[in-house]
Amino acid sequence: MHILIKNISHYVGQEITLKGWLYNKRSSGKIAFLEVRDGTGFIQTVAVKDNVSEQIWQDIEKTTQESSLEVTGIVSKHPKKENVYELQITSYELLQQAVDYPIALKDHGPEFLMDNRHLWLRSKRQWAILRIRDMVEMAINEYLHTENFIRTDSPIFTPNACEGTTTLFPVPYFDLGEAYLSQSGQLYIEAAIASVGRCYDFGPVFRAEKSMTKRHLTEFWMMDAEGAFVGHDENLRIQEGLVKAIIKKCLENCTQEFEILERNPEPLKKVLEKSFTRYTYEDAIKKLHELGSDIQYGEDLGNDDEGLLTKDSDVPVFIEKWPKSIKPFYMKIDATNPDRVLNDDLIAIENGGEIIGGSQREDNFDLLLERIREEKLPEKDYEWYTDLRKYGSVPHSGFGIGVERMVRWISQAEHIRECIPFPRLVNRLKP
């Protein structure tokens, strides 16, 4: 009976078959311990030379790291470890012998590992991060549906920018001239809310920023959400609820992954206990000055500034109501202060950095057109977008969450390149 390793606890005392790959092996000559993985987990299998045939023992000795195999045996509880199981081998088949697998179970340089990313994914660490990523995406989808959002995906090819033209990847588009790879699906889901009320998209986006930090990719996955009749404060409530839902799901389902990554779950547990801190941009600048930062009013926050604001906090920090001058044209101006907009950035604790950006959108046709002209954007390209303010415009808000940044925080990965299966960086396009 073929089973998956993740279900092994249900078969204690029974003979079962596993199919997978050899992760590690050690042998004394009379007994061999083979750590086998099958994608759902890892298990130690044990072969005693005197208890198996000569052919089986020879095949076991020939099995090298990452060889594929089929192993049958009796499931037993580990003699010393709680909730850990072993397989006492009775039958064994070497399916394909991996010769000179290049990634040994030792430290390698990052460039070597990136060149071999297609193989590096098999390591325990990368396995754990990929599973956390999957859990983050599941939590996002589940939570948004509880908040009455439905998924309405956006195009990858776009005729215009969402947040400025300097970070776009141009693409020749048949006889229609130049298109661009999408920076964000926000403008499109703003159109969809007039149909479905609340919606989100989920897919790859592209930013041509020549940034080499640990938090930047040129291709990454973004979830953008938009809600009709959602004001600024309600927008923040939804964002906070989403982050807590992600953390809760990971805490419930990623215990083994956290252990592999040596990720202390206690800081994440504390996030669930309190409301998130809120600073206006102006208050954040004042606090940063008190903490020794030389940031000036009107500047964006750097990594060090984000770290200072969250250093002594148990919860992520919202920074809201930023200066209009440094934010995109579509953000709604604050009625109490025309120099600022109703927006927010959410900064994670543990040096997680910015994980969400959101705002209430400008729903007034004349004011939106005025902002487009101020930014010297091509009016004709945005006619379809301004149409949304001509035909049944309503107050609405939305936000975007970067999957890789969230995964990096949850997993405590050092570099964001580990948080996507095949990272695209300024200096890397393959494998």
C-alpha positions in Angstrom: 0.0 0.0 0.0 1.6 3.3 -1.2 1.1 6.2 1.3 2.4 9.7 1.8 4.9 10.4 4.6 2.6 13.1 6.0 0.1 10.3 6.8 2.6 7.9 8.4 1.2 8.2 11.9 -1.9 6.4 10.9 0.0 3.2 9.9 2.0 2.2 13.0 2.6 -1.5 13.0 1.5 -1.9 9.3 3.6 -2.6 6.2 3.4 0.3 3.7 5.3 1.6 0.7 6.9 5.0 0.2 8.1 6.5 -3.0 10.5 9.4 -3.1 14.1 10.4 -3.0 17.1 9.9 -0.7 17.9 13.0 1.3 20.7 11.6 3.4 22.3 8.3 4.3 24.6 6.9 7.0 25.7 3.3 7.4 27.8 1.3 9.8 28.2 -1.7 7.4 25.6 -3.7 9.2 22.8 -1.2 9.6 21.8 1.7 7.3 19.7 4.7 8.0 18.2 6.3 5.0 16.4 9.7 5.3 13.7 9.7 2.6 11.5 12.5 1.4 8.5 12.4 -0.8 7.4 16.1 -1.1 5.0 15.8 1.9 7.7 15.2 4.5 10.8 13.4 5.7 11.2 10.1 7.4 14.1 7.9 8.6 14.0 4.4 7.1 16.2 1.6 8.7 17.7 -1.4 7.0 19.5 -4.2 8.9 21.8 -6.2 6.7 20.9 -9.5 8.2 17.2 -8.9 7.8 17.2 -8.1 4.0 18.4 -9.9 0.9 21.9 -9.4 -0.4 20.4 -7.6 -3.5 18.5 -5.2 -1.4 21.6 -4.4 0.7 23.6 -3.8 -2.5 21.0 -1.5 -3.9 20.9 0.4 -0.6 24.7 0.8 -0.7 24.5 2.1 -4.3 21.8 4.7 -3.4 23.3 8.2 -3.5 21.9 11.5 -2.4 18.8 12.4 -4.5 18.4 9.0 -6.0 14.8 8.1 -6.5 13.5 5.0 -4.8 10.6 2.8 -3.6 10.8 1.4 -0.1 8.5 -0.9 1.7 8.6 -1.6 5.5 6.9 -1.7 8.8 6.0 1.6 10.4 7.3 2.1 14.0 7.4 4.9 16.5 10.8 6.5 17.1 12.3 5.0 20.3 13.2 8.5 21.8 11.2 11.2 20.0 7.6 12.0 20.4 5.4 12.1 17.2 8.3 10.9 15.1 8.1 7.7 13.1 10.5 5.3 11.3 10.2 2.6 8.6 11.8 -0.8 9.2 12.8 -1.8 5.6 11.5 -5.2 4.3 11.7 -4.5 0.5 13.6 -1.9 -1.5 13.9 -0.7 -5.2 16.4 1.8 -6.5 14.6 3.5 -9.3 17.3 5.9 -10.6 20.7 6.5 -9.2 21.7 10.1 -9.0 25.4 10.4 -9.9 27.5 13.3 -8.5 24.6 15.4 -7.2 26.2 18.9 -7.1 24.6 20.2 -3.8 26.1 18.3 -0.9 24.7 18.6 2.6 27.1 21.4 3.5 27.4 25.2 3.1 27.6 26.5 -0.4 28.0 30.1 -1.7 24.8 31.9 -2.7 25.8 32.3 -6.3 26.4 28.6 -6.6 23.0 27.8 -5.0 21.3 30.3 -7.3 22.9 28.8 -10.4 21.5 25.5 -9.2 18.2 26.8 -8.0 16.4 24.0 -9.9 18.1 21.5 -7.5 18.4 23.7 -4.5 14.6 23.7 -4.1 15.0 20.1 -2.9 16.7 21.1 0.3 14.9 21.0 3.6 15.1 24.7 4.1 13.7 25.5 0.6 11.0 22.8 1.1 9.9 24.5 4.3 9.8 28.0 2.7 7.8 26.8 -0.3 5.2 25.2 2.1 5.0 28.4 4.1 4.4 30.3 0.8 1.6 27.9 -0.1 0.0 28.4 3.4 0.2 32.2 3.0 -1.5 32.1 -0.3 -4.2 29.8 1.0 -4.8 32.1 4.0 -5.2 35.1 1.7 -7.8 33.4 -0.5 -9.7 32.1 2.5 -9.8 35.3 4.5 -10.8 37.5 1.6 -13.8 35.3 0.8 -14.9 35.6 4.5 -14.9 39.4 3.9 -17.0 39.0 0.7 -14.3 39.6 -1.8 -14.3 37.5 -5.0 -11.3 36.9 -7.3 -11.3 38.8 -10.6 -7.9 38.6 -12.1 -6.2 41.4 -14.0 -4.2 41.5 -17.3 -0.4 41.2 -17.3 -0.1 43.3 -20.5 -1.1 46.9 -19.8 -1.1 50.1 -21.9 -0.2 52.4 -19.1 1.4 52.6 -15.7 -0.2 52.4 -12.3 2.6 54.0 -10.3 4.9 55.9 -12.6 6.6 55.0 -15.8 10.2 54.7 -14.7 9.8 51.2 -13.4 8.0 49.6 -16.3 9.2 46.7 -18.5 8.2 47.7 -22.1 7.1 44.9 -24.5 6.5 45.1 -28.3 2.8 44.4 -28.9 2.1 43.5 -32.5 1.0 46.5 -34.6 -0.3 48.4 -31.5 3.0 49.7 -30.4 4.4 49.2 -27.0 2.7 47.5 -24.0 4.1 47.1 -20.5 4.3 44.3 -18.0 1.9 45.1 -15.2 3.1 46.8 -12.0 -0.2 46.2 -10.3 -3.7 45.1 -11.2 -5.2 47.8 -9.0 -6.7 50.0 -11.7 -8.5 47.0 -13.3 -10.1 45.7 -10.1 -11.3 49.3 -9.4 -13.4 48.8 -12.5 -14.6 45.4 -11.3 -16.0 46.6 -8.0 -18.9 48.3 -9.8 -19.9 44.8 -10.9 -19.1 42.6 -7.8 -18.7 45.1 -4.9 -15.5 43.6 -3.4 -12.8 41.8 -5.4 -9.1 40.9 -5.6 -6.6 39.7 -8.1 -3.6 37.5 -7.5 -0.7 37.0 -9.8 2.8 38.1 -11.0 3.7 41.7 -11.3 6.9 43.4 -12.6 9.0 46.3 -11.4 12.0 47.5 -13.4 13.7 49.0 -10.3 17.5 48.6 -10.3 17.4 47.7 -6.7 19.8 45.1 -5.2 18.4 44.9 -1.6 17.3 41.8 0.3 13.7 42.9 -0.2 13.5 43.4 -4.0 12.7 41.2 -6.9 11.9 42.3 -10.5 9.1 39.7 -10.8 7.0 38.9 -7.8 3.5 37.9 -6.7 1.0 40.5 -5.5 -2.5 40.3 -4.2 -4.5 43.5 -4.8 -7.9 43.9 -3.2 -10.5 46.6 -3.7 -13.8 47.3 -2.0 -16.7 49.6 -2.9 -18.1 51.7 -0.1 -15.0 50.9 2.0 -13.4 54.0 3.7 -9.9 54.5 5.0 -10.5 53.1 8.5 -12.4 50.0 7.2 -9.5 49.4 4.8 -7.0 49.3 7.7 -9.3 46.9 9.6 -9.4 44.5 6.6 -5.6 44.6 6.2 -5.0 43.9 9.9 -7.5 41.0 9.8 -5.7 39.6 6.7 -2.3 39.6 8.3 -3.6 38.0 11.5 -5.4 35.3 9.4 -2.2 34.5 7.6 -0.2 34.2 10.8 -2.9 32.1 12.5 -3.0 29.6 9.6 0.8 29.4 9.5 1.1 28.8 13.2 -1.6 26.1 13.0 -0.1 24.3 9.9 3.6 25.0 9.7 5.1 23.6 12.9 7.5 21.3 11.2 8.5 24.0 8.7 9.3 26.5 11.6 11.4 23.8 13.3 13.4 23.2 10.1 14.0 27.0 9.7 14.7 27.4 13.4 12.0 30.1 13.3 10.8 31.1 16.8 7.0 31.3 16.6 6.5 33.3 19.8 6.7 36.8 18.1 4.0 35.7 15.7 1.8 34.5 18.5 2.0 38.0 20.1 0.9 39.6 16.9 -2.5 37.9 17.3 -3.0 39.3 20.8 -3.2 43.1 20.2 -4.4 45.7 17.7 -1.8 47.1 15.3 -0.1 50.4 16.2 -1.0 53.4 14.0 1.1 56.5 13.4 0.3 59.3 11.0 3.3 60.0 8.7 3.9 63.2 10.6 3.9 61.4 14.0 6.2 58.7 12.5 8.7 61.4 11.4 8.7 63.0 14.9 9.2 59.6 16.6 12.0 58.7 14.2 13.8 62.0 15.0 13.5 61.1 18.7 15.1 57.7 17.9 18.0 59.4 16.1 17.0 59.2 12.5 17.9 62.1 10.2 14.9 61.5 7.9 13.3 64.7 6.6 9.6 65.4 6.2 8.5 64.5 2.7 11.0 61.6 2.3 10.1 58.0 2.1 11.1 55.7 4.9 14.2 53.6 4.5 14.9 50.1 5.9 16.6 51.6 9.0 13.6 53.9 9.6 11.2 51.0 9.4 13.3 49.0 11.8 13.4 51.8 14.3 9.6 52.2 14.3 9.0 48.6 15.0 12.1 47.7 17.1 10.2 47.7 20.4 6.8 46.7 19.1 5.0 43.4 19.4 2.8 44.2 16.5 3.1 45.6 13.0 2.8 49.4 12.6 0.5 51.3 10.2 1.9 54.6 8.9 -1.0 56.5 7.5 -1.9 59.8 5.8 1.3 60.5 3.9 2.2 63.7 2.0 0.3 64.0 -1.3 3.5 65.1 -3.0 5.2 61.7 -2.7 2.2 59.4 -3.4 0.4 58.3 -6.6 -2.3 60.3 -8.3 -5.2 58.0 -7.5 -5.0 58.4 -3.7 -7.8 60.4 -2.1 -6.9 63.7 -0.5 -7.6 63.9 3.2 -10.5 66.3 3.8 -8.9 67.5 7.0 -5.6 68.3 5.4 -5.3 68.9 1.6 -1.5 68.3 1.7 -1.9 64.6 2.6 -3.7 61.5 1.3 -5.7 58.8 3.0 -3.2 55.9 2.6 -1.2 53.5 4.6 1.9 51.4 4.6 2.0 48.4 7.0 5.5 47.7 8.5 6.2 44.2 9.9 8.1 43.6 13.1 11.4 41.6 13.2 12.8 43.7 10.4 10.1 42.4 8.1 9.8 45.8 6.4 6.8 47.1 4.4 4.4 44.2 3.6 1.2 46.1 2.6 0.5 49.4 0.9 -3.1 50.7 0.6 -5.3 53.8 0.2 -8.7 55.2 -0.2 -9.0 56.1 -3.9 -10.1 59.4 -5.4 -13.7 58.9 -6.4 -14.4 62.5 -7.7 -14.0 62.8 -11.5 -12.7 66.4 -11.5 -10.2 65.9 -8.7 -8.8 62.7 -10.3 -8.4 64.5 -13.6 -6.7 67.3 -11.9 -4.2 64.9 -10.3 -3.6 63.2 -13.7 -2.8 66.6 -15.2 -0.5 67.6 -12.3 1.5 64.4 -12.8 1.6 65.1 -16.6 0.2 61.7 -17.4 -1.3 61.0 -20.8 -5.0 61.7 -20.3 -6.2 59.6 -23.2 -4.5 56.5 -21.8 -6.5 57.0 -18.5 -9.9 57.8 -20.1 -11.2 54.3 -19.2 -10.1 54.8 -15.6 -11.7 58.2 -15.3 -14.9 56.8 -16.8 -15.3 54.9 -13.5 -15.9 58.3 -11.8 -18.4 59.4 -14.4 -20.9 56.5 -14.1 -21.9 55.6 -10.6 -18.8 56.5 -8.7 -18.6 55.5 -5.0 -16.1 55.8 -2.2 -13.7 52.9 -2.4 -10.4 51.7 -1.0 -7.9 49.0 -1.6 -4.5 47.6 -0.8 -1.8 45.3 -2.1 0.2 42.7 -0.3 3.5 41.3 -1.6 3.6 37.5 -1.2 7.3 37.2 -1.0 7.7 39.9 1.5 5.1 38.3 3.7 6.8 34.9 3.3 10.2 36.4 4.2 8.8 37.8 7.4 6.9 34.6 8.4 9.8 32.3 7.6 12.6 34.8 8.7 14.4 34.1 5.5 17.5 36.3 5.2 16.9 37.2 1.5 13.7 37.5 -0.5 15.3 35.4 -3.3 14.5 32.3 -1.1 10.8 33.1 -1.0 9.9 32.5 -4.6 10.7 29.3 -6.5 12.7 30.9 -9.3 13.7 34.5 -8.4 14.2 37.2 -11.0 16.7 39.8 -9.9 18.4 42.7 -11.6 21.4 40.5 -12.3 19.7 37.1 -12.7 17.3 35.8 -15.3 17.9 32.0 -15.0 17.5 29.2 -14.3 
